[in-house]
Amino acid sequence: MAAEDAQQFSRRRFVASAVSASVLTHDVGAVSRTEADQNVTRGNGTRPQIVRYPIYRASGTHRQLGQQHGEQAKQHIHAHLEYMCSTMRVSRAQLRERAGRFQSLFQTHCPHLLEEIQGLGQGAGIAFADALAVNIRGALNATRDGGCTAFVVSERGTADRQILSGQNSDMFPAMIPLAYVLHLKPKDKPEVLMWTFGGMIGYHGINSVGVGHFANDVGGGPQPRFGMPHYPVKRLMLESATVGAAERHLRNVPLWANGNYVVHDGSGAILDVEATTAGPQRVTDDGRGFIAHSNHFVCAKYATDANHRASAADSFPRLRRINELIAAKFGRLGVANFQTFLRDRAGDPNGICRFAQTTDPTADWTKAGITVASIIAEPALRQLHIAVGNRADTPFVVYRMHGS
């Protein structure tokens, strides 16, 4: 087999694993480049299992960041594009046409990130519109595809008096082989360490000056509109130096849909922001020293019966459970506690750690979604602890800004 043919064959197998991944485990049906990086291992039989997410590092100007990112994550990006076309039932040309409508918003609110996306396309060997599309995702067809249980604990709540934050990321299991950790060192901006997938330049994570955010979809609330996708806004937040600066992005940038963020900074400040298309609503810790959030509104303005009926049913028991677990250990909390909390299955099928309730390929994420990653941040140490999927025996791997 010629080298070019072998590369195309490997990518097709990688894509197939992403689109047809099991809804019950994080086994994947094909060998990807991550096996060479010792990120997969053989499970029962012959199917490989991803046991850790790879990490990619980039530095320099925004164009250089994007190009290095694209070169390293090329296979993930191509697979993400094919997954999007498959699930949205559109051609690549249609995907590009839809993405082009958002370019003016990027130009207005984050032109430097538009330059990074141009570099991403160059590095991955794809059109600029393709690179833009992977950073828009759900806004291209007005769909949401994830849940999540997020938290932040103040310094007085932890054993070492340092903030802890993080979340379970609950999505379709097909996202697992598309995901990786990304460490960026931009010129004249804080370093960023995040869990992301398929070419997205903004997602869950922390920066080198102590700012971090973790996020949830929320049910109901103000209607979607034509506006910025959340992913570039997440990146803008990670370029901030304070909670207040991060919050201003949620106030000043018009969002396409509602979402929630737990946020913290290096001064010890913690905050929750329910960011809506009609503007953000603040939720404080109310003196408790921690904030947790799942997939329903809790602010006075939007915590209505109608909005709660539009929310994932398991959001309410998940939030009660994570609040109980944090409160019981408050003042003594450490990474090990949250490794246990994020694997908690009390109240199945409504556990913090989500397992699929169906194998129906047409089901939405509330039935077919699983926990695809558990993330715990130690911002003072500039590191993340991340475990793949929802299996209790999968170890948490430490990812650092200063080394792998």
C-alpha positions as CSV (number, residue, x, y, z in Angstrom):
1,M,0.0,0.0,0.0
2,A,1.4,3.4,-1.0
3,A,2.1,5.9,1.8
4,E,-0.6,8.2,0.8
5,D,-3.1,5.4,0.5
6,A,-2.1,4.1,3.9
7,Q,-2.6,7.5,5.4
8,Q,-6.1,7.9,3.9
9,F,-7.0,4.3,5.0
10,S,-5.9,5.1,8.6
11,R,-8.0,8.3,8.6
12,R,-11.1,6.5,7.3
13,R,-10.7,4.0,10.1
14,F,-10.3,6.8,12.6
15,V,-13.4,8.5,11.3
16,A,-15.4,5.3,11.4
17,S,-14.5,4.8,15.1
18,A,-15.7,8.3,15.9
19,V,-19.0,8.0,14.1
20,S,-19.9,4.5,15.4
21,A,-18.4,4.5,18.9
22,S,-20.3,2.4,21.4
23,V,-22.8,4.2,23.5
24,L,-22.1,2.1,26.6
25,T,-18.3,2.2,26.9
26,H,-15.4,4.2,25.6
27,D,-14.0,1.4,23.5
28,V,-13.3,2.5,19.9
29,G,-13.5,0.3,16.9
30,A,-10.3,1.3,15.1
31,V,-6.6,2.1,15.7
32,S,-5.8,5.7,15.5
33,R,-2.5,7.6,15.7
34,T,-2.9,7.8,19.5
35,E,-2.0,4.1,19.8
36,A,1.5,5.0,18.7
37,D,1.6,7.5,21.5
38,Q,0.6,4.8,24.0
39,N,-2.8,6.4,24.5
40,V,-4.7,3.2,23.7
41,T,-4.5,-0.3,25.0
42,R,-6.0,-3.6,24.0
43,G,-9.1,-4.5,26.0
44,N,-11.0,-7.8,25.9
45,G,-10.6,-9.3,22.5
46,T,-9.1,-7.2,19.7
47,R,-10.8,-3.8,20.2
48,P,-8.5,-1.0,21.4
49,Q,-9.6,1.2,24.3
50,I,-8.5,4.8,24.7
51,V,-6.9,5.1,28.2
52,R,-5.6,8.7,28.0
53,Y,-6.1,11.7,25.8
54,P,-3.0,12.9,23.9
55,I,-1.6,16.4,24.5
56,Y,-0.6,18.8,21.8
57,R,1.5,21.9,22.5
58,A,1.8,25.1,20.4
59,S,3.5,28.5,20.9
60,G,4.0,31.8,19.1
61,T,1.8,34.1,17.2
62,H,-1.9,33.3,16.7
63,R,-1.2,32.1,13.2
64,Q,1.6,29.9,14.5
65,L,-0.6,28.6,17.3
66,G,-3.2,27.5,14.8
67,Q,-0.8,26.0,12.4
68,Q,1.0,23.9,15.0
69,H,-2.3,22.8,16.5
70,G,-3.6,21.9,13.1
71,E,-0.5,19.9,12.1
72,Q,-0.6,17.8,15.3
73,A,-4.4,17.3,15.6
74,K,-4.9,16.9,11.8
75,Q,-6.5,13.5,12.1
76,H,-8.9,14.6,14.9
77,I,-9.9,17.6,12.9
78,H,-10.7,15.7,9.7
79,A,-12.6,13.1,11.7
80,H,-14.6,15.9,13.4
81,L,-15.5,17.4,10.1
82,E,-16.8,14.1,8.8
83,Y,-18.7,13.5,12.0
84,M,-20.4,16.9,11.7
85,C,-21.4,16.3,8.1
86,S,-22.7,12.9,9.0
87,T,-24.7,13.9,12.0
88,M,-26.0,17.2,10.5
89,R,-26.7,15.4,7.2
90,V,-25.0,18.1,5.1
91,S,-22.3,18.0,2.5
92,R,-18.9,19.6,3.1
93,A,-19.9,22.4,0.7
94,Q,-23.0,23.1,2.8
95,L,-21.1,23.1,6.0
96,R,-18.6,25.6,4.6
97,E,-21.5,27.8,3.3
98,R,-23.1,27.9,6.8
99,A,-19.8,28.6,8.5
100,G,-19.1,31.6,6.2
101,R,-22.2,33.4,7.6
102,F,-20.4,33.7,11.0
103,Q,-17.1,35.1,9.8
104,S,-18.2,38.7,10.3
105,L,-19.0,38.0,14.0
106,F,-15.5,36.6,14.5
107,Q,-14.0,39.6,12.7
108,T,-15.9,42.0,15.0
109,H,-15.4,40.2,18.4
110,C,-12.1,38.2,18.1
111,P,-10.2,39.0,14.9
112,H,-7.0,37.5,16.4
113,L,-8.7,34.2,16.8
114,L,-9.8,34.4,13.2
115,E,-6.1,34.5,12.4
116,E,-5.5,31.5,14.5
117,I,-8.3,29.6,12.7
118,Q,-6.7,30.5,9.4
119,G,-3.5,28.9,10.7
120,L,-5.4,25.9,11.9
121,G,-6.7,25.3,8.4
122,Q,-3.2,25.5,7.0
123,G,-1.8,23.1,9.5
124,A,-4.6,20.6,9.1
125,G,-4.7,20.9,5.3
126,I,-8.3,22.0,5.1
127,A,-10.1,25.0,3.8
128,F,-10.5,28.1,6.0
129,A,-14.3,27.6,6.1
130,D,-13.7,24.0,7.4
131,A,-11.5,25.3,10.2
132,L,-14.1,27.9,11.0
133,A,-16.9,25.3,11.0
134,V,-15.3,23.1,13.7
135,N,-15.2,26.2,15.9
136,I,-19.0,26.9,15.4
137,R,-20.5,23.4,15.6
138,G,-24.0,23.4,17.0
139,A,-24.8,26.9,16.0
140,L,-24.6,25.7,12.4
141,N,-27.8,23.9,12.8
142,A,-29.1,25.2,16.1
143,T,-28.6,22.0,18.1
144,R,-27.2,21.2,21.5
145,D,-25.4,18.0,22.2
146,G,-24.1,17.9,25.8
147,G,-24.8,18.0,29.5
148,C,-22.2,18.3,32.2
149,T,-21.9,18.7,36.0
150,A,-19.4,21.5,36.9
151,F,-18.0,22.8,40.2
152,V,-15.6,25.3,41.7
153,V,-14.4,25.2,45.4
154,S,-12.8,28.2,47.1
155,E,-9.5,28.1,48.9
156,R,-11.1,27.7,52.3
157,G,-12.9,24.5,51.1
158,T,-9.7,22.5,50.2
159,A,-7.1,20.8,52.3
160,D,-4.2,22.7,50.7
161,R,-6.1,26.0,50.6
162,Q,-6.0,26.2,46.8
163,I,-8.9,26.5,44.4
164,L,-10.2,23.3,42.8
165,S,-12.5,23.3,39.8
166,G,-13.7,21.0,37.0
167,Q,-16.5,19.0,35.6
168,N,-17.8,15.9,33.9
169,S,-18.2,16.5,30.2
170,D,-21.3,14.6,29.1
171,M,-21.7,14.1,25.4
172,F,-22.2,11.5,22.7
173,P,-19.5,8.8,23.1
174,A,-18.4,9.4,19.5
175,M,-16.6,12.5,20.8
176,I,-14.0,10.4,22.7
177,P,-11.7,9.6,19.8
178,L,-11.9,13.2,18.6
179,A,-10.6,14.7,21.9
180,Y,-7.2,15.7,23.2
181,V,-5.6,18.2,25.6
182,L,-4.2,21.4,24.2
183,H,-1.5,23.6,25.7
184,L,-1.0,27.0,24.1
185,K,1.7,29.6,24.7
186,P,0.6,32.7,22.8
187,K,2.8,35.7,22.6
188,D,1.9,38.4,25.2
189,K,-1.1,36.5,26.6
190,P,-1.5,33.9,29.4
191,E,-0.8,30.2,28.6
192,V,-3.8,28.1,28.2
193,L,-4.4,24.4,29.1
194,M,-7.7,22.9,28.0
195,W,-9.5,19.7,27.1
196,T,-10.9,20.1,23.6
197,F,-11.6,18.2,20.4
198,G,-11.4,18.3,16.7
199,G,-9.8,21.7,16.1
200,M,-11.7,23.8,18.6
201,I,-9.5,26.6,19.9
202,G,-11.6,27.3,23.0
203,Y,-13.1,24.8,25.5
204,H,-12.9,23.7,29.2
205,G,-9.7,24.7,31.0
206,I,-7.4,27.1,32.8
207,N,-4.8,29.7,32.1
208,S,-1.4,30.5,33.6
209,V,-2.6,33.3,35.8
210,G,-5.3,31.3,37.6
211,V,-8.4,32.0,35.5
212,G,-10.4,28.9,34.6
213,H,-13.9,28.1,33.5
214,F,-16.0,25.0,33.2
215,A,-19.4,24.9,31.5
216,N,-22.9,23.4,31.2
217,D,-25.7,23.6,28.7
218,V,-29.0,24.8,30.3
219,G,-32.6,24.0,29.4
220,G,-35.1,26.7,28.4
221,G,-34.5,30.4,28.9
222,P,-34.3,33.1,26.2
223,Q,-34.5,31.9,22.6
224,P,-31.4,31.2,20.4
225,R,-30.5,33.9,17.9
226,F,-27.8,34.6,15.3
227,G,-24.8,35.2,17.5
228,M,-21.3,34.0,18.4
229,P,-20.8,30.3,19.2
230,H,-19.6,29.7,22.8
231,Y,-16.2,28.2,21.8
232,P,-14.4,31.3,20.8
233,V,-15.9,33.1,23.8
234,K,-14.5,30.4,26.0
235,R,-11.1,31.1,24.6
236,L,-11.5,34.9,25.1
237,M,-12.4,34.1,28.8
238,L,-9.1,32.1,29.0
239,E,-7.2,35.2,27.8
240,S,-8.5,37.1,30.8
241,A,-6.7,37.9,34.1
242,T,-9.7,38.1,36.4
243,V,-13.2,36.8,36.9
244,G,-14.5,40.2,36.1
245,A,-12.7,40.4,32.8
246,A,-13.9,36.9,31.9
247,E,-17.5,37.8,32.8
248,R,-17.3,40.9,30.6
249,H,-17.0,38.8,27.5
250,L,-20.2,37.1,28.4
251,R,-21.8,40.5,28.7
252,N,-20.4,42.2,25.7
253,V,-20.4,39.4,23.0
254,P,-23.8,38.4,21.6
255,L,-24.2,34.6,22.1
256,W,-26.2,32.3,19.9
257,A,-27.5,30.2,22.7
258,N,-27.6,30.0,26.5
259,G,-24.9,28.3,28.6
260,N,-23.5,28.3,32.1
261,Y,-20.0,28.9,33.4
262,V,-18.3,28.4,36.8
263,V,-15.4,30.8,36.8
264,H,-12.4,31.5,39.1
265,D,-9.2,33.6,39.1
266,G,-5.8,33.8,40.8
267,S,-7.1,36.2,43.5
268,G,-9.4,33.4,44.9
269,A,-12.6,34.8,43.4
270,I,-15.2,32.3,42.3
271,L,-18.5,33.0,40.4
272,D,-21.1,31.3,38.4
273,V,-22.6,33.0,35.3
274,E,-25.7,31.8,33.5
275,A,-25.0,33.4,30.2
276,T,-28.1,33.9,28.0
277,T,-28.9,35.4,24.7
278,A,-30.6,38.2,26.7
279,G,-27.5,38.8,28.8
280,P,-25.8,37.1,31.8
281,Q,-27.1,36.4,35.2
282,R,-24.7,36.1,38.2
283,V,-25.0,33.3,40.7
284,T,-22.7,33.6,43.8
285,D,-21.6,31.0,46.3
286,D,-23.9,32.7,48.9
287,G,-21.2,32.3,51.5
288,R,-20.9,28.5,51.1
289,G,-17.4,28.6,49.6
290,F,-18.3,26.5,46.6
291,I,-20.6,26.6,43.5
292,A,-21.8,23.6,41.5
293,H,-24.0,23.7,38.5
294,S,-25.7,21.2,36.1
295,N,-28.1,21.7,33.2
296,H,-30.9,23.8,34.6
297,F,-31.2,27.5,35.5
298,V,-30.8,28.4,39.2
299,C,-30.9,32.2,39.0
300,A,-34.1,33.9,40.2
301,K,-34.9,35.3,36.8
302,Y,-34.9,32.0,34.9
303,A,-35.4,29.3,37.5
304,T,-39.0,28.9,36.4
305,D,-41.2,25.8,36.0
306,A,-41.3,26.2,32.2
307,N,-37.6,26.3,31.9
308,H,-37.1,23.4,34.3
309,R,-39.5,21.3,32.3
310,A,-37.3,22.1,29.3
311,S,-34.2,20.9,31.2
312,A,-32.6,17.4,31.3
313,A,-34.5,15.4,34.0
314,D,-31.3,14.1,35.6
315,S,-29.9,17.6,36.0
316,F,-31.7,18.1,39.3
317,P,-30.6,14.9,41.1
318,R,-27.0,15.4,39.8
319,L,-26.9,18.9,41.2
320,R,-28.3,17.8,44.6
321,R,-25.8,15.0,44.7
322,I,-22.6,17.0,43.9
323,N,-23.7,19.7,46.4
324,E,-24.1,17.0,49.1
325,L,-20.7,15.5,48.3
326,I,-18.8,18.8,48.4
327,A,-20.5,20.0,51.5
328,A,-19.8,16.8,53.4
329,K,-16.0,17.2,52.9
330,F,-15.8,21.0,52.7
331,G,-12.5,22.3,54.3
332,R,-10.8,18.9,53.6
333,L,-11.4,18.5,49.9
334,G,-8.6,17.4,47.5
335,V,-8.2,16.0,44.0
336,A,-8.8,12.4,45.2
337,N,-12.2,13.4,46.5
338,F,-13.3,14.8,43.2
339,Q,-11.9,11.8,41.4
340,T,-14.5,9.8,43.4
341,F,-17.3,12.4,43.1
342,L,-17.0,12.6,39.3
343,R,-17.3,8.8,39.1
344,D,-20.3,8.8,41.5
345,R,-23.3,6.7,40.1
346,A,-25.7,7.1,43.0
347,G,-29.3,7.3,41.6
348,D,-28.5,5.6,38.3
349,P,-29.5,6.4,35.6
350,N,-29.3,9.9,37.1
351,G,-25.8,9.7,38.5
352,I,-23.1,12.4,38.2
353,C,-21.2,9.9,36.1
354,R,-23.5,9.4,33.1
355,F,-24.1,6.1,31.3
356,A,-26.2,5.7,28.2
357,Q,-29.8,4.6,28.7
358,T,-30.2,3.5,25.1
359,T,-28.4,2.1,22.1
360,D,-30.8,3.8,19.7
361,P,-28.6,5.8,17.3
362,T,-31.4,8.4,16.8
363,A,-31.7,9.2,20.5
364,D,-30.6,12.6,21.8
365,W,-27.8,13.2,24.3
366,T,-30.1,13.0,27.4
367,K,-30.6,9.3,26.6
368,A,-27.6,8.3,24.5
369,G,-25.0,10.6,26.1
370,I,-22.3,9.5,28.5
371,T,-19.5,11.1,30.6
372,V,-16.7,11.3,28.0
373,A,-14.2,13.1,30.2
374,S,-13.8,13.9,33.9
375,I,-11.7,17.0,34.5
376,I,-10.2,18.4,37.7
377,A,-8.2,21.6,37.7
378,E,-5.5,22.7,40.1
379,P,-5.0,26.2,38.7
380,A,-2.3,27.2,41.3
381,L,-0.2,24.3,40.0
382,R,-1.2,25.0,36.4
383,Q,-2.4,21.4,35.8
384,L,-5.4,19.3,34.9
385,H,-6.3,15.8,35.9
386,I,-8.3,14.1,33.2
387,A,-9.9,10.6,32.9
388,V,-11.3,9.2,29.7
389,G,-14.9,8.1,29.6
390,N,-17.1,6.8,32.4
391,R,-15.4,3.6,33.5
392,A,-14.3,3.6,37.2
393,D,-11.1,1.8,36.4
394,T,-9.7,4.4,34.0
395,P,-7.0,6.4,35.7
396,F,-6.8,10.2,35.9
397,V,-3.8,11.5,34.0
398,V,-2.0,14.7,35.0
399,Y,-1.4,17.3,32.2
400,R,0.8,20.2,33.0
401,M,1.7,23.5,31.4
402,H,5.4,23.0,32.1
403,G,5.6,19.4,30.8
404,S,3.7,16.3,29.8
